[in-house]
Each structure stands twice: as structure tokens, then as C-alpha cells.
Amino acid sequence: MYTRETHNFISSLKVLRHETNLNKLIEFHMEQIMTFKNACRKIESTLHATKFLTNRTDPTSTVVPLF
């Protein structure tokens, strides 16, 4: 028999499913953000190394910071 308690239970399951899907989506995007952040760190590290090497090999060179 379909009662108010049954309706409330089904509603709570729907909310739980929705929250679970949101958590999965948030987790996925957090992983994407961390991947992007790590890539930015590698680029930044490379730029610093390149700037150091450029300045060391050619004292007259001008390196313009990108950031």
C-alpha cells in the first residue's frame, strides 16, 4: 500500500541519488582542476628554468614575464 511514509522514503532516495550524482560530478571536476593545476606548475617551472638559462647564456637577452 502506498502511504505517505512510502512517498517520503522514495523522495529521500531521489534526493540521495541526486546528491550522490552531484558528489561524483564534483569529484570529477576536482580531479580536472588538480590536473590543470599540476600542468600549470610544470609550465611555470619550465618557464623559470628557461628564463634562468636564457639569462645565463646571453646576458643581453630580455625575458618578458608571461604572468
Secondary structure, 3 states (H helix, E strand, C coil): CCCHHHHHHHHHHHHHHHHHHHHHHHHHHHHHHHHHHHHHHHHHHHHHHHHHHHHHHCCCCCCCCCC
